[in-house]
Amino acid sequence: MKILIPGIDGYIGWPLALRQLSLGNTVCGIDNFSRRKNVEEMNSHSAIPILSMKKRLDVLKKAYGQKINFYKGDLLNSQFVDEVIKIFGPDVIIHLAEQPSAPYSMIDQAHNIYTQQNNVIGTLNLIHSMQKHSPRAHLIKLGTMGEYGYDPGLDIAEGFFEIEFKGKKATIPYPRLAGSWYHWSKVHDSNNIMFACKLWKLRSTDIMQGIVYGTKTKEIENETYHTRFDFDEAFGTVINRFCAQAVIGHPLTVHGLGGQTRGFLALSDSIQCISLLIENPPEVGQYRVVNQFDEQYSVMALAKKVQRIGQKKGWAVEIINKENPRLEAEEHYYSAEHSILQKLGFKRTREIDDEIGIMLDHLLEYKNRIEEKKSVIVKNIKWQKALQSSPPT
């Protein structure tokens, strides 16, 4: 198959591209390197050093004789998107090219608007180009479990559920109750893609993904092929950030009481799930929603896991509670359905404790890089302050 990956330079995009290449598929990537630039804006860098895209592609071709077609460009440029899709003619488009950070979107008005424009307009350009040039392609869009909200008050269905109201029954989309400007941009994407499938008979899988953690998949064991690993407050996901803190002896900073519960998934299993979805596309005209996570944990439970595993290594790992900068319930009911991928054959590759141990050992090699930027781990990006700042001029 011909696989197009907008966002190929990212945390998931690069190892996914290598996996698809190893399966014999033809891979084409798009990126404008905004993730690198946005992390630099936060005065941070990847804990694990990564090569430039040019060097990545050169090394890949030299070592294995394999080639990834790559186009530097922006999905906001509709002409550019049209040209790439027309020339490449993808069978599958895996859309990862979005600003992925809730805290980053909440910094102020400018970051909110940037996030909305980049994510919503970029996705609209992609589906319009797809409709014109590759209408039978399978669009896989990386969404987030955060679209449902963090405290919906009832079990979270997998995209759609049946309700009864005034004696009548209907199947409708599960309510989206996003908790950040970033998450709302993903909700808008979902609605636009769902309408495009209905209007143009496109086919799409909308992945409601949990929080991803990890440093390695089998394709990126060699340091030449490593993917990025962020640990700052804006772009470092919670397990990744805790592991980085443990490595440098920084207290694990838990927001509030740490009762917030989410779904989690190892990086290697995220790649596995997306590969399963590629191999098992929806029907023409179908908008399919998949809840993509493995297990559910509270933030405090994760902190205690990292603490226990670090202590077994002889490290002194402290946990501290800090004021929660977000607008979210400290404790809540959280139970989400996630059966579709299991029916397609998903099986976790490693237990979470084993994965955390691998991460800690791996990150220890780059302790100095984390130490160098330790001030960015806690920046106190406050939701309420962001809502009140930067009034329109």
FENBEL-V940383 format. One line per field, one symbol per residue. psi: psi as a letter, one per 20 degrees, with the letter a starting at -180 (. if undefined). A space follows every 50 residues. Layout:
psi = ???
This chain:
psi = qoppnpkhiaghgghgghghghijqpppqpqjkhggghghhjkarphoqq rrhghghggghggijqpppppprpiinhgggggghgghmqhpooojmqoj pgghijgagghghggggggghghggghghghhhmijropopobqhihiri miirqormgqrprppliqqqprpppomqjrhghhhhgggggggghhgggj krpqpoonqapqqriqrhikgphhjqrqoqjrhgiorgggggggghhjjp qooppcijipprqqpqghhgggghhhhgimqrrpipoppponrgqpqqgh hgghgggghghhijqooqpqprpoirnqphqrpooqqmhghhhijppqhq qhgggggggggghhhkghhgghkhiihoilopghghhirmqq.
